[in-house]
Each structure stands twice: as C-alpha cells, then as structure tokens.
Amino acid sequence: MRTDSERWQFELLPLRFTFVAREQMRFPARNSANLLRGAFGTIFRKVTCSAGCPGARQCQSRATCPYARMFEPSALTNGPSGLADWPRPFVFRASHLDGKTVTPDSTFYFDMNLFDIRGAAVESLRSTFAQLAKEGLGPQRARAEFTNVSRVEEGGQACQWNGELAPLAVTLQREERLERILVRFVTPTELKSGQGIVREPSFGVLAARIRDRVSTLRELYGNGPLEIDFRGFRERAERIAMTRCELTQVDVSRRSSRTGQVHSIGGFIGEAEYEGELGEFVPYLRAAKWTGVGRQTVWGKGEIHCSEPNSEHYSADK
C-alpha cells in the first residue's frame, strides 16, 4: 500500500553531462536537443547492445536492456491503457545552447531527465556520451571531452555523482491559495485537443495534457498512476481564465538520418497568464518543467516554467 507521500510524488533523475570542447562547436538556433537525441540513439545502442542483437523488439533481454528500456520501450504484455509503444523515459534539456558557438577549451553542458528510476543506467550513459564526444557533435563532427555527470537539484544547482544518485521527488500536493500564474513556454510546444493542434493553450487543455503525461510516466516507470478524479480535474481546470497570451509560432524541422524524411518539430513559444483557483494545478505546472508537455517532448519540446506574474525569478527554479 502506498504511503501518502508516494501518492503525491513524481520521481525522476535529472542528470547534467559536462564537456570541454576540443574544437569550435556551433549549435543550431532552435532545438539543440534534437542534435543530441539523434546521435545519442545510435551510439547508445553500440555501447549497450551485442553485435548479434536482433533489435529491441525481438531481444530476449529487452526487459533489462538499457537501450530497449530507454530508446525503444514497449509493453512486455498488454500495456496500461492499451499502450504498446511507451513514451520514452527521458527528455533532453539543451535550450541554453541554442544558437551558441562554443570555442575550444570552453566548458558546456546539457541536461537529461530520466523517468525510469528503476532501470536508470547512469554508467551506460556516461560511456555513451564519452563516445559521442570523441566522435563529434553536429554536422561538423566537432570533438569534445566528457568530464563528468551530476544530478540537477530542484533549484538548478548540480551535485557531483559519486557512484549513486538518489531520485528527485517532486510533490503534486495542492499548494496554498494562488490565483494568478505566468507560464513561459521555453521551447516549441504543440498541444493536441480532440483531433487537432490548438493555437492557444487554454488552461483546461494545458493542465489536462500535463496530468496525462505525468500519470502515464508514473504508471509505466514510477509509483503508479495518479489517484485523482481525472474528469473533475479537467472540469476545474477549464474554469481557469487566460488573461494574457503572447505567443510566437516557430517553424523547425528535423531530417531523420535513418529514413531521410523531414519532420516538423516546431510549435509556439512565449508567455501566457492565467487567473483562478490555481492551488491544485501549480504543482503539475512545476512537474512539467521536468517532463515537458505536448508532442515530441523527447526532442526537448514542451519545456515550460511558471512563476507568479511580475516576480523576478521562475518559481519552478527557486
């Protein structure tokens, strides 16, 4: 039986990988995480899988294989809610590198949030990113040297890895009364409602998509699904009014190195303010800083931060 704290916790392992550039390195103006994600999958498989592996779908060890669990996760039996293909249990955080040029001998980092706490393979990730740095990043294959991995604390500071890293527990318990909130969409965000993509993030849609993502990640990789009234949650969220919305549509695409196909990974960025009885929902907004919300979060999309309007720092970063 779950304790009360487990019922209201969402656990993850937020990691920071740090490097020193050995050659000049240029990151794209939008979605640097896509550059990392593509190379990561290829090298991660080389590092963790045997040469004769038939692939994650046919692998007899896919329940314990780090690559299968992280990059091609799927249900071993009938998955919850009919999910055969599970959402990948990680997201990259690299928007701070967008458009930047890193000169030789300069230090840079990116973050990776892991949601499969039970199967977290930090040593395999260390080996993967060390190899990725040697082979080079981006179209120019600029080389770097991997230096260390650390855990990111809730306030943003990093704690050095000493062989064991405890997960970060984010509480989903209702906060004290709060009636106004500012949400900043840091990276391109796409939210679906019904069969279409919404042009503006009404609070009902935003809160429902966060609720669904957090609950699914918990059910597949953590403490189990949320024990809440899903319909009531959505109905109360729909009573929250949007009082300001300043968004910009960003068109970004990626080309698959495997198929050669071009896929859109754009969405909106900007700010929206909401007003109403928000105490129930703010913890979910803070959780979405780590999980992302909407489509294609594994590529770094859907990162949001929240704060009280006119405050100097995001409350999610305090």
Phi and psi restraints in degrees (value plus and minus 20) as a CYANA .aco file:
   2 ARG   PHI     -91.5   -51.5
   2 ARG   PSI     123.7   163.7
   3 THR   PHI     -96.8   -56.8
   3 THR   PSI     146.5   186.5
   4 ASP   PHI     -83.7   -43.7
   4 ASP   PSI     -55.7   -15.7
   5 SER   PHI     -87.2   -47.2
   5 SER   PSI     -59.3   -19.3
   6 GLU   PHI     -85.3   -45.3
   6 GLU   PSI     -55.0   -15.0
   7 ARG   PHI     -81.7   -41.7
   7 ARG   PSI     -53.0   -13.0
   8 TRP   PHI    -130.2   -90.2
   8 TRP   PSI      -0.4    39.6
   9 GLN   PHI    -130.3   -90.3
   9 GLN   PSI     126.0   166.0
  10 PHE   PHI    -142.9  -102.9
  10 PHE   PSI      99.5   139.5
  11 GLU   PHI    -125.2   -85.2
  11 GLU   PSI     124.8   164.8
  12 LEU   PHI    -173.6  -133.6
  12 LEU   PSI     148.6   188.6
  13 LEU   PHI    -141.8  -101.8
  13 LEU   PSI      78.6   118.6
  14 PRO   PHI    -106.8   -66.8
  14 PRO   PSI      95.4   135.4
  15 LEU   PHI    -128.6   -88.6
  15 LEU   PSI     128.8   168.8
  16 ARG   PHI    -142.9  -102.9
  16 ARG   PSI     104.1   144.1
  17 PHE   PHI    -126.9   -86.9
  17 PHE   PSI     105.0   145.0
  18 THR   PHI    -134.1   -94.1
  18 THR   PSI     122.1   162.1
  19 PHE   PHI    -156.9  -116.9
  19 PHE   PSI     143.5   183.5
  20 VAL   PHI    -139.2   -99.2
  20 VAL   PSI     104.5   144.5
  21 ALA   PHI     -89.7   -49.7
  21 ALA   PSI     114.5   154.5
  22 ARG   PHI    -122.8   -82.8
  22 ARG   PSI     -37.3     2.7
  23 GLU   PHI    -156.2  -116.2
  23 GLU   PSI     140.0   180.0
  24 GLN   PHI     -82.3   -42.3
  24 GLN   PSI     115.7   155.7
  25 MET   PHI    -148.9  -108.9
  25 MET   PSI     107.7   147.7
  26 ARG   PHI    -133.2   -93.2
  26 ARG   PSI     108.8   148.8
  27 PHE   PHI    -121.8   -81.8
  27 PHE   PSI     126.6   166.6
  28 PRO   PHI     -84.1   -44.1
  28 PRO   PSI     137.6   177.6
  29 ALA   PHI     -85.9   -45.9
  29 ALA   PSI     -47.3    -7.3
  30 ARG   PHI    -152.6  -112.6
  30 ARG   PSI     117.0   157.0
  31 ASN   PHI      39.0    79.0
  31 ASN   PSI      42.2    82.2
  32 SER   PHI     -80.8   -40.8
  32 SER   PSI     -45.6    -5.6
  33 ALA   PHI     -80.6   -40.6
  33 ALA   PSI     -50.2   -10.2
  34 ASN   PHI     -84.5   -44.5
  34 ASN   PSI     -57.9   -17.9
  35 LEU   PHI     -80.9   -40.9
  35 LEU   PSI     -61.7   -21.7
  36 LEU   PHI     -91.8   -51.8
  36 LEU   PSI     -62.2   -22.2
  37 ARG   PHI     -83.4   -43.4
  37 ARG   PSI     -61.4   -21.4
  38 GLY   PHI     -83.3   -43.3
  38 GLY   PSI     -68.1   -28.1
  39 ALA   PHI     -89.3   -49.3
  39 ALA   PSI     -53.4   -13.4
  40 PHE   PHI     -78.6   -38.6
  40 PHE   PSI     -67.1   -27.1
  41 GLY   PHI     -80.3   -40.3
  41 GLY   PSI     -63.7   -23.7
  42 THR   PHI     -84.0   -44.0
  42 THR   PSI     -69.0   -29.0
  43 ILE   PHI     -94.4   -54.4
  43 ILE   PSI     -54.8   -14.8
  44 PHE   PHI     -79.6   -39.6
  44 PHE   PSI     -59.3   -19.3
  45 ARG   PHI     -87.2   -47.2
  45 ARG   PSI     -60.6   -20.6
  46 LYS   PHI     -81.8   -41.8
  46 LYS   PSI     -59.1   -19.1
  47 VAL   PHI     -93.5   -53.5
  47 VAL   PSI     -56.9   -16.9
  48 THR   PHI    -122.6   -82.6
  48 THR   PSI     -40.9    -0.9
  49 CYS   PHI    -125.0   -85.0
  49 CYS   PSI     129.9   169.9
  50 SER   PHI     -95.8   -55.8
  50 SER   PSI     140.3   180.3
  51 ALA   PHI     -82.4   -42.4
  51 ALA   PSI     -51.6   -11.6
  52 GLY   PHI    -112.4   -72.4
  52 GLY   PSI      -6.6    33.4
  53 CYS   PHI     -82.5   -42.5
  53 CYS   PSI     109.4   149.4
  54 PRO   PHI     -97.4   -57.4
  54 PRO   PSI     -23.0    17.0
  55 GLY   PHI      94.7   134.7
  55 GLY   PSI     136.5   176.5
  56 ALA   PHI     -79.4   -39.4
  56 ALA   PSI     -56.3   -16.3
  57 ARG   PHI     -85.1   -45.1
  57 ARG   PSI     -56.1   -16.1
  58 GLN   PHI    -120.0   -80.0
  58 GLN   PSI     -25.9    14.1
  59 CYS   PHI     -84.2   -44.2
  59 CYS   PSI     109.5   149.5
  60 GLN   PHI     -93.0   -53.0
  60 GLN   PSI     -36.6     3.4
  61 SER   PHI    -128.5   -88.5
  61 SER   PSI       0.9    40.9
  62 ARG   PHI     -86.2   -46.2
  62 ARG   PSI     -38.9     1.1
  63 ALA   PHI     -88.2   -48.2
  63 ALA   PSI     -45.6    -5.6
  64 THR   PHI    -138.1   -98.1
  64 THR   PSI     -31.8     8.2
  65 CYS   PHI     -87.0   -47.0
  65 CYS   PSI     103.8   143.8
  66 PRO   PHI     -77.7   -37.7
  66 PRO   PSI     -60.0   -20.0
  67 TYR   PHI     -86.1   -46.1
  67 TYR   PSI     -68.1   -28.1
  68 ALA   PHI     -82.2   -42.2
  68 ALA   PSI     -61.7   -21.7
  69 ARG   PHI     -86.4   -46.4
  69 ARG   PSI     -55.6   -15.6
  70 MET   PHI    -115.2   -75.2
  70 MET   PSI     -61.8   -21.8
  71 PHE   PHI    -122.9   -82.9
  71 PHE   PSI     -46.1    -6.1
  72 GLU   PHI    -153.6  -113.6
  72 GLU   PSI      36.9    76.9
  73 PRO   PHI     -90.9   -50.9
  73 PRO   PSI     120.6   160.6
  74 SER   PHI    -173.0  -133.0
  74 SER   PSI     143.9   183.9
  75 ALA   PHI     -92.2   -52.2
  75 ALA   PSI     115.9   155.9
  76 LEU   PHI     -96.6   -56.6
  76 LEU   PSI     -49.8    -9.8
  77 THR   PHI    -148.0  -108.0
  77 THR   PSI    -169.7  -129.7
  78 ASN   PHI     -92.5   -52.5
  78 ASN   PSI      97.7   137.7
  79 GLY   PHI     -94.2   -54.2
  79 GLY   PSI     142.5   182.5
  80 PRO   PHI     -80.6   -40.6
  80 PRO   PSI     120.7   160.7
  81 SER   PHI      37.5    77.5
  81 SER   PSI       5.1    45.1
  82 GLY   PHI      57.8    97.8
  82 GLY   PSI      -6.7    33.3
  83 LEU   PHI     -96.0   -56.0
  83 LEU   PSI      96.1   136.1
  84 ALA   PHI    -109.5   -69.5
  84 ALA   PSI     -65.6   -25.6
  85 ASP   PHI    -120.5   -80.5
  85 ASP   PSI      99.5   139.5
  86 TRP   PHI    -105.8   -65.8
  86 TRP   PSI     132.6   172.6
  87 PRO   PHI     -83.1   -43.1
  87 PRO   PSI     120.3   160.3
  88 ARG   PHI     -82.6   -42.6
  88 ARG   PSI     119.9   159.9
  89 PRO   PHI    -106.0   -66.0
  89 PRO   PSI      21.1    61.1
  90 PHE   PHI    -178.1  -138.1
  90 PHE   PSI     138.6   178.6
  91 VAL   PHI    -159.5  -119.5
  91 VAL   PSI     129.4   169.4
  92 PHE   PHI    -112.0   -72.0
  92 PHE   PSI     129.7   169.7
  93 ARG   PHI    -149.1  -109.1
  93 ARG   PSI      84.3   124.3
  94 ALA   PHI    -162.9  -122.9
  94 ALA   PSI      -1.5    38.5
  95 SER   PHI     -83.6   -43.6
  95 SER   PSI     -43.2    -3.2
  96 HIS   PHI     -88.1   -48.1
  96 HIS   PSI     -34.0     6.0
  97 LEU   PHI    -113.7   -73.7
  97 LEU   PSI     -28.9    11.1
  98 ASP   PHI     -76.1   -36.1
  98 ASP   PSI     105.0   145.0
  99 GLY   PHI      55.7    95.7
  99 GLY   PSI     -14.1    25.9
 100 LYS   PHI    -113.9   -73.9
 100 LYS   PSI     131.0   171.0
 101 THR   PHI    -131.7   -91.7
 101 THR   PSI     104.2   144.2
 102 VAL   PHI    -123.6   -83.6
 102 VAL   PSI     102.1   142.1
 103 THR   PHI    -105.0   -65.0
 103 THR   PSI     138.6   178.6
 104 PRO   PHI     -75.5   -35.5
 104 PRO   PSI     121.5   161.5
 105 ASP   PHI      53.7    93.7
 105 ASP   PSI     -14.0    26.0
 106 SER   PHI    -110.7   -70.7
 106 SER   PSI     128.9   168.9
 107 THR   PHI    -111.1   -71.1
 107 THR   PSI     119.9   159.9
 108 PHE   PHI    -164.0  -124.0
 108 PHE   PSI     145.4   185.4
 109 TYR   PHI    -169.3  -129.3
 109 TYR   PSI     144.1   184.1
 110 PHE   PHI    -162.5  -122.5
 110 PHE   PSI     139.9   179.9
 111 ASP   PHI    -129.0   -89.0
 111 ASP   PSI     134.5   174.5
 112 MET   PHI    -161.6  -121.6
 112 MET   PSI      97.5   137.5
 113 ASN   PHI    -115.0   -75.0
 113 ASN   PSI     102.2   142.2
 114 LEU   PHI    -123.4   -83.4
 114 LEU   PSI     114.7   154.7
 115 PHE   PHI    -129.0   -89.0
 115 PHE   PSI     -34.4     5.6
 116 ASP   PHI    -109.1   -69.1
 116 ASP   PSI      59.7    99.7
 117 ILE   PHI     -84.5   -44.5
 117 ILE   PSI     -59.0   -19.0
 118 ARG   PHI     -88.0   -48.0
 118 ARG   PSI     -50.0   -10.0
 119 GLY   PHI    -128.8   -88.8
 119 GLY   PSI      -5.8    34.2
 120 ALA   PHI     -79.0   -39.0
 120 ALA   PSI     105.2   145.2
 121 ALA   PHI    -137.8   -97.8
 121 ALA   PSI      55.6    95.6
 122 VAL   PHI     -83.4   -43.4
 122 VAL   PSI     -59.0   -19.0
 123 GLU   PHI     -84.0   -44.0
 123 GLU   PSI     -60.2   -20.2
 124 SER   PHI     -83.3   -43.3
 124 SER   PSI     -57.9   -17.9
 125 LEU   PHI     -87.6   -47.6
 125 LEU   PSI     -60.3   -20.3
 126 ARG   PHI     -76.4   -36.4
 126 ARG   PSI     -67.9   -27.9
 127 SER   PHI     -83.9   -43.9
 127 SER   PSI     -59.4   -19.4
 128 THR   PHI     -83.9   -43.9
 128 THR   PSI     -68.8   -28.8
 129 PHE   PHI     -94.6   -54.6
 129 PHE   PSI     -46.2    -6.2
 130 ALA   PHI     -85.2   -45.2
 130 ALA   PSI     -61.5   -21.5
 131 GLN   PHI     -89.6   -49.6
 131 GLN   PSI     -59.5   -19.5
 132 LEU   PHI     -80.0   -40.0
 132 LEU   PSI     -61.4   -21.4
 133 ALA   PHI     -83.6   -43.6
 133 ALA   PSI     -59.3   -19.3
 134 LYS   PHI     -85.5   -45.5
 134 LYS   PSI     -61.5   -21.5
 135 GLU   PHI     -96.7   -56.7
 135 GLU   PSI     -44.1    -4.1
 136 GLY   PHI      85.9   125.9
 136 GLY   PSI     130.0   170.0
 137 LEU   PHI    -127.6   -87.6
 137 LEU   PSI     124.0   164.0
 138 GLY   PHI      58.5    98.5
 138 GLY   PSI     157.8   197.8
 139 PRO   PHI     -79.7   -39.7
 139 PRO   PSI     -50.1   -10.1
 140 GLN   PHI    -103.3   -63.3
 140 GLN   PSI     -26.2    13.8
 141 ARG   PHI      31.2    71.2
 141 ARG   PSI      28.8    68.8
 142 ALA   PHI     -89.7   -49.7
 142 ALA   PSI     110.4   150.4
 143 ARG   PHI    -109.8   -69.8
 143 ARG   PSI     133.8   173.8
 144 ALA   PHI    -166.3  -126.3
 144 ALA   PSI     155.2   195.2
 145 GLU   PHI    -143.4  -103.4
 145 GLU   PSI     104.8   144.8
 146 PHE   PHI     -91.9   -51.9
 146 PHE   PSI     114.4   154.4
 147 THR   PHI    -133.4   -93.4
 147 THR   PSI     -66.0   -26.0
 148 ASN   PHI    -184.8  -144.8
 148 ASN   PSI     146.8   186.8
 149 VAL   PHI    -143.0  -103.0
 149 VAL   PSI     121.0   161.0
 150 SER   PHI    -160.8  -120.8
 150 SER   PSI     147.1   187.1
 151 ARG   PHI    -119.2   -79.2
 151 ARG   PSI     115.5   155.5
 152 VAL   PHI    -107.0   -67.0
 152 VAL   PSI     108.2   148.2
 153 GLU   PHI    -102.3   -62.3
 153 GLU   PSI     148.4   188.4
 154 GLU   PHI     -80.2   -40.2
 154 GLU   PSI     -51.3   -11.3
 155 GLY   PHI    -103.6   -63.6
 155 GLY   PSI     -22.9    17.1
 156 GLY   PHI      85.4   125.4
 156 GLY   PSI     -34.4     5.6
 157 GLN   PHI     -95.5   -55.5
 157 GLN   PSI     138.0   178.0
 158 ALA   PHI    -128.9   -88.9
 158 ALA   PSI     121.0   161.0
 159 CYS   PHI    -136.3   -96.3
 159 CYS   PSI     102.5   142.5
 160 GLN   PHI     -79.8   -39.8
 160 GLN   PSI     118.5   158.5
 161 TRP   PHI     -96.1   -56.1
 161 TRP   PSI     109.0   149.0
 162 ASN   PHI    -137.2   -97.2
 162 ASN   PSI       5.6    45.6
 163 GLY   PHI      85.7   125.7
 163 GLY   PSI     -34.6     5.4
 164 GLU   PHI    -169.5  -129.5
 164 GLU   PSI     113.0   153.0
 165 LEU   PHI    -147.5  -107.5
 165 LEU   PSI     103.7   143.7
 166 ALA   PHI    -101.0   -61.0
 166 ALA   PSI     126.0   166.0
 167 PRO   PHI     -88.4   -48.4
 167 PRO   PSI     138.6   178.6
 168 LEU   PHI    -112.8   -72.8
 168 LEU   PSI     108.7   148.7
 169 ALA   PHI    -123.3   -83.3
 169 ALA   PSI      95.9   135.9
 170 VAL   PHI    -120.0   -80.0
 170 VAL   PSI     105.6   145.6
 171 THR   PHI    -102.3   -62.3
 171 THR   PSI     122.4   162.4
 172 LEU   PHI    -129.1   -89.1
 172 LEU   PSI      -9.3    30.7
 173 GLN   PHI     -90.7   -50.7
 173 GLN   PSI     125.0   165.0
 174 ARG   PHI     -73.2   -33.2
 174 ARG   PSI     119.3   159.3
 175 GLU   PHI    -116.6   -76.6
 175 GLU   PSI     154.5   194.5
 176 GLU   PHI     -83.2   -43.2
 176 GLU   PSI     144.6   184.6
 177 ARG   PHI     -72.7   -32.7
 177 ARG   PSI     107.8   147.8
 178 LEU   PHI    -161.1  -121.1
 178 LEU   PSI     112.7   152.7
 179 GLU   PHI    -137.8   -97.8
 179 GLU   PSI     -29.4    10.6
 180 ARG   PHI    -159.1  -119.1
 180 ARG   PSI     121.8   161.8
 181 ILE   PHI    -166.6  -126.6
 181 ILE   PSI     123.7   163.7
 182 LEU   PHI    -129.2   -89.2
 182 LEU   PSI     106.6   146.6
 183 VAL   PHI    -133.3   -93.3
 183 VAL   PSI     105.4   145.4
 184 ARG   PHI    -126.7   -86.7
 184 ARG   PSI     104.3   144.3
 185 PHE   PHI    -110.9   -70.9
 185 PHE   PSI      80.0   120.0
 186 VAL   PHI     -95.3   -55.3
 186 VAL   PSI     -62.4   -22.4
 187 THR   PHI    -139.4   -99.4
 187 THR   PSI     138.7   178.7
 188 PRO   PHI     -68.4   -28.4
 188 PRO   PSI     111.9   151.9
 189 THR   PHI    -147.0  -107.0
 189 THR   PSI     114.6   154.6
 190 GLU   PHI    -146.7  -106.7
 190 GLU   PSI     103.1   143.1
 191 LEU   PHI    -135.8   -95.8
 191 LEU   PSI     113.8   153.8
 192 LYS   PHI    -120.1   -80.1
 192 LYS   PSI     124.0   164.0
 193 SER   PHI    -160.5  -120.5
 193 SER   PSI     100.9   140.9
 194 GLY   PHI      47.0    87.0
 194 GLY   PSI    -146.6  -106.6
 195 GLN   PHI    -122.0   -82.0
 195 GLN   PSI     -17.3    22.7
 196 GLY   PHI    -146.3  -106.3
 196 GLY   PSI     152.5   192.5
 197 ILE   PHI    -114.6   -74.6
 197 ILE   PSI     111.6   151.6
 198 VAL   PHI    -100.9   -60.9
 198 VAL   PSI     128.2   168.2
 199 ARG   PHI    -106.7   -66.7
 199 ARG   PSI     -50.3   -10.3
 200 GLU   PHI    -151.8  -111.8
 200 GLU   PSI     122.0   162.0
 201 PRO   PHI    -104.5   -64.5
 201 PRO   PSI      63.4   103.4
 202 SER   PHI     -77.5   -37.5
 202 SER   PSI     130.9   170.9
 203 PHE   PHI     -86.0   -46.0
 203 PHE   PSI     -54.1   -14.1
 204 GLY   PHI     -79.7   -39.7
 204 GLY   PSI     -64.4   -24.4
 205 VAL   PHI     -88.9   -48.9
 205 VAL   PSI     -66.6   -26.6
 206 LEU   PHI     -78.5   -38.5
 206 LEU   PSI     -70.7   -30.7
 207 ALA   PHI     -83.9   -43.9
 207 ALA   PSI     -58.8   -18.8
 208 ALA   PHI     -86.1   -46.1
 208 ALA   PSI     -60.5   -20.5
 209 ARG   PHI     -87.9   -47.9
 209 ARG   PSI     -58.6   -18.6
 210 ILE   PHI     -84.2   -44.2
 210 ILE   PSI     -67.1   -27.1
 211 ARG   PHI     -74.2   -34.2
 211 ARG   PSI     -67.1   -27.1
 212 ASP   PHI     -85.0   -45.0
 212 ASP   PSI     -61.8   -21.8
 213 ARG   PHI     -87.9   -47.9
 213 ARG   PSI     -65.7   -25.7
 214 VAL   PHI     -81.7   -41.7
 214 VAL   PSI     -63.6   -23.6
 215 SER   PHI     -84.6   -44.6
 215 SER   PSI     -61.9   -21.9
 216 THR   PHI     -85.1   -45.1
 216 THR   PSI     -65.1   -25.1
 217 LEU   PHI     -82.8   -42.8
 217 LEU   PSI     -59.8   -19.8
 218 ARG   PHI     -84.3   -44.3
 218 ARG   PSI     -62.9   -22.9
 219 GLU   PHI     -86.8   -46.8
 219 GLU   PSI     -59.6   -19.6
 220 LEU   PHI    -101.7   -61.7
 220 LEU   PSI     -56.6   -16.6
 221 TYR   PHI    -145.0  -105.0
 221 TYR   PSI     -29.2    10.8
 222 GLY   PHI    -150.7  -110.7
 222 GLY   PSI    -149.8  -109.8
 223 ASN   PHI    -104.9   -64.9
 223 ASN   PSI      -9.7    30.3
 224 GLY   PHI      80.5   120.5
 224 GLY   PSI     150.0   190.0
 225 PRO   PHI     -86.6   -46.6
 225 PRO   PSI     140.5   180.5
 226 LEU   PHI     -84.8   -44.8
 226 LEU   PSI     117.0   157.0
 227 GLU   PHI    -119.6   -79.6
 227 GLU   PSI      50.2    90.2
 228 ILE   PHI    -153.8  -113.8
 228 ILE   PSI     147.1   187.1
 229 ASP   PHI    -103.4   -63.4
 229 ASP   PSI      78.2   118.2
 230 PHE   PHI     -81.5   -41.5
 230 PHE   PSI     -64.5   -24.5
 231 ARG   PHI     -85.8   -45.8
 231 ARG   PSI     -63.5   -23.5
 232 GLY   PHI     -83.3   -43.3
 232 GLY   PSI     -58.5   -18.5
 233 PHE   PHI     -77.5   -37.5
 233 PHE   PSI     -68.4   -28.4
 234 ARG   PHI     -85.8   -45.8
 234 ARG   PSI     -62.0   -22.0
 235 GLU   PHI     -83.2   -43.2
 235 GLU   PSI     -61.5   -21.5
 236 ARG   PHI     -88.5   -48.5
 236 ARG   PSI     -56.3   -16.3
 237 ALA   PHI     -84.8   -44.8
 237 ALA   PSI     -53.8   -13.8
 238 GLU   PHI     -89.6   -49.6
 238 GLU   PSI     -34.6     5.4
 239 ARG   PHI    -102.4   -62.4
 239 ARG   PSI     -30.3     9.7
 240 ILE   PHI     -97.8   -57.8
 240 ILE   PSI     108.4   148.4
 241 ALA   PHI    -112.7   -72.7
 241 ALA   PSI     121.5   161.5
 242 MET   PHI    -105.9   -65.9
 242 MET   PSI     100.8   140.8
 243 THR   PHI    -123.0   -83.0
 243 THR   PSI     -37.1     2.9
 244 ARG   PHI    -175.7  -135.7
 244 ARG   PSI     122.8   162.8
 245 CYS   PHI    -168.3  -128.3
 245 CYS   PSI      93.4   133.4
 246 GLU   PHI    -147.4  -107.4
 246 GLU   PSI      77.5   117.5
 247 LEU   PHI    -141.9  -101.9
 247 LEU   PSI     134.0   174.0
 248 THR   PHI    -148.2  -108.2
 248 THR   PSI     111.7   151.7
 249 GLN   PHI    -102.0   -62.0
 249 GLN   PSI     110.6   150.6
 250 VAL   PHI    -134.6   -94.6
 250 VAL   PSI     106.2   146.2
 251 ASP   PHI    -120.9   -80.9
 251 ASP   PSI      91.2   131.2
 252 VAL   PHI    -152.2  -112.2
 252 VAL   PSI     123.5   163.5
 253 SER   PHI    -154.5  -114.5
 253 SER   PSI     141.5   181.5
 254 ARG   PHI    -152.8  -112.8
 254 ARG   PSI     129.0   169.0
 255 ARG   PHI    -128.5   -88.5
 255 ARG   PSI     106.4   146.4
 256 SER   PHI     -91.5   -51.5
 256 SER   PSI     104.7   144.7
 257 SER   PHI     -90.3   -50.3
 257 SER   PSI     -40.1    -0.1
 258 ARG   PHI    -104.6   -64.6
 258 ARG   PSI     -64.3   -24.3
 259 THR   PHI    -127.5   -87.5
 259 THR   PSI     -38.2     1.8
 260 GLY   PHI      61.2   101.2
 260 GLY   PSI     -22.2    17.8
 261 GLN   PHI     -96.0   -56.0
 261 GLN   PSI     129.2   169.2
 262 VAL   PHI    -121.1   -81.1
 262 VAL   PSI     110.5   150.5
 263 HIS   PHI    -142.5  -102.5
 263 HIS   PSI     120.4   160.4
 264 SER   PHI     -97.1   -57.1
 264 SER   PSI     112.7   152.7
 265 ILE   PHI    -149.9  -109.9
 265 ILE   PSI      13.3    53.3
 266 GLY   PHI    -107.0   -67.0
 266 GLY   PSI    -188.2  -148.2
 267 GLY   PHI     139.3   179.3
 267 GLY   PSI    -186.4  -146.4
 268 PHE   PHI    -122.0   -82.0
 268 PHE   PSI     129.9   169.9
 269 ILE   PHI    -147.2  -107.2
 269 ILE   PSI     144.3   184.3
 270 GLY   PHI     113.8   153.8
 270 GLY   PSI    -171.0  -131.0
 271 GLU   PHI    -155.0  -115.0
 271 GLU   PSI     131.1   171.1
 272 ALA   PHI    -163.9  -123.9
 272 ALA   PSI     122.1   162.1
 273 GLU   PHI    -133.3   -93.3
 273 GLU   PSI     124.2   164.2
 274 TYR   PHI    -151.5  -111.5
 274 TYR   PSI     132.9   172.9
 275 GLU   PHI    -160.9  -120.9
 275 GLU   PSI     117.1   157.1
 276 GLY   PHI     133.3   173.3
 276 GLY   PSI    -182.6  -142.6
 277 GLU   PHI    -102.9   -62.9
 277 GLU   PSI      74.0   114.0
 278 LEU   PHI    -120.8   -80.8
 278 LEU   PSI     -25.9    14.1
 279 GLY   PHI     -73.9   -33.9
 279 GLY   PSI     -54.8   -14.8
 280 GLU   PHI     -90.9   -50.9
 280 GLU   PSI     -48.1    -8.1
 281 PHE   PHI    -121.0   -81.0
 281 PHE   PSI     -43.2    -3.2
 282 VAL   PHI     -78.0   -38.0
 282 VAL   PSI     -61.6   -21.6
 283 PRO   PHI     -78.0   -38.0
 283 PRO   PSI     -53.5   -13.5
 284 TYR   PHI     -91.1   -51.1
 284 TYR   PSI     -57.1   -17.1
 285 LEU   PHI     -82.7   -42.7
 285 LEU   PSI     -59.5   -19.5
 286 ARG   PHI     -88.4   -48.4
 286 ARG   PSI     -56.9   -16.9
 287 ALA   PHI     -83.5   -43.5
 287 ALA   PSI     -53.5   -13.5
 288 ALA   PHI     -89.9   -49.9
 288 ALA   PSI     -36.8     3.2
 289 LYS   PHI     -77.8   -37.8
 289 LYS   PSI     -56.9   -16.9
 290 TRP   PHI    -109.5   -69.5
 290 TRP   PSI     -57.5   -17.5
 291 THR   PHI    -109.2   -69.2
 291 THR   PSI     -46.8    -6.8
 292 GLY   PHI      55.9    95.9
 292 GLY   PSI     147.6   187.6
 293 VAL   PHI    -164.6  -124.6
 293 VAL   PSI     124.7   164.7
 294 GLY   PHI      76.3   116.3
 294 GLY   PSI    -177.0  -137.0
 295 ARG   PHI    -104.0   -64.0
 295 ARG   PSI     128.5   168.5
 296 GLN   PHI      37.5    77.5
 296 GLN   PSI      20.8    60.8
 297 THR   PHI     -84.9   -44.9
 297 THR   PSI     -46.9    -6.9
 298 VAL   PHI     -81.8   -41.8
 298 VAL   PSI     -44.5    -4.5
 299 TRP   PHI    -108.5   -68.5
 299 TRP   PSI      -7.3    32.7
 300 GLY   PHI      71.8   111.8
 300 GLY   PSI     -17.7    22.3
 301 LYS   PHI     -95.8   -55.8
 301 LYS   PSI     140.4   180.4
 302 GLY   PHI      53.8    93.8
 302 GLY   PSI       3.0    43.0
 303 GLU   PHI     -99.0   -59.0
 303 GLU   PSI     107.9   147.9
 304 ILE   PHI    -147.5  -107.5
 304 ILE   PSI     131.8   171.8
 305 HIS   PHI    -145.8  -105.8
 305 HIS   PSI     130.5   170.5
 306 CYS   PHI    -150.9  -110.9
 306 CYS   PSI     133.6   173.6
 307 SER   PHI    -178.0  -138.0
 307 SER   PSI     145.4   185.4
 308 GLU   PHI     -94.9   -54.9
 308 GLU   PSI     117.8   157.8
 309 PRO   PHI     -73.9   -33.9
 309 PRO   PSI     118.8   158.8
 310 ASN   PHI      55.1    95.1
 310 ASN   PSI     -18.1    21.9
 311 SER   PHI     -98.7   -58.7
 311 SER   PSI     135.7   175.7
 312 GLU   PHI     -99.1   -59.1
 312 GLU   PSI     -51.6   -11.6
 313 HIS   PHI    -146.3  -106.3
 313 HIS   PSI     130.5   170.5
 314 TYR   PHI     -85.3   -45.3
 314 TYR   PSI     113.5   153.5
 315 SER   PHI     -85.7   -45.7
 315 SER   PSI     -46.5    -6.5
 316 ALA   PHI     -86.8   -46.8
 316 ALA   PSI     -40.0     0.0
 317 ASP   PHI    -120.6   -80.6
 317 ASP   PSI     -20.2    19.8
